C-alpha cells in the first residue's frame, strides 16, 4: 500500500500538479501580504478559498478517474488527495495567524481534509454512474456541473450547506455535518474489507477514461 502511494507521488503529472498548486498558493499569499503592506492582514480569506477550490477540483477529478478501478487503486488515490491537503496546510496556517479570523483553528485544519475525502467519494460516485451509462467522456462536464449545482442550491436557498469554498470562511454546523457524513461514507467504502472474487475474468478493472478511449 505505502509503496503504491510512494510510486504514485513520484509520477511526473502528480509532481507537476502539486508544483502548480504550491506556486499558486505562494503567489496568492505573497500578493495579499504585499497589498496589505504590514504583518497583520486578511490574506487567510483568499488563501483558504483558493486551497479549498484546488482540493475540491482535485478530489472530484481523481475520484472520477478511479471509477471502475480496483479497490487498492482507489485507496492509494484517496491517500494522494490527503497528501495534497497536508502539503498545502502550511500556507493556510501561515496566513491564518496574521489574519486571526473568527473561524477556529480546528475548523481551518480539518474542514479542508474532510472536504478532500468527501469530494473524492462524490467523484467516485459520479464516475461510476457515468461508467454505467457509458458516458465517461462527460466526466469533465460532470465535475463542473456538480460544483455549479451545489453553488446554485445554496444561492437559491440562501444557505451555506453545500458550497465547498466557504467551508472555512463562513462555517456552519450544517455544512460540517454534510461534509462529515460524505467523508465517513467515503472512508467506509474505501476501508471496508472486500470479498474475494472467484471470477478471474474480472481480475483487472479498467480506468473510466481508458474505457472511453476505446
Helices and strands as residue ranges (DSSP letters): H 2-9, H 12-36, H 43-65, H 71-99, H 105-132, G 136-138, H 139-157, G 164-166, H 173-191, G 200-202, H 208-212
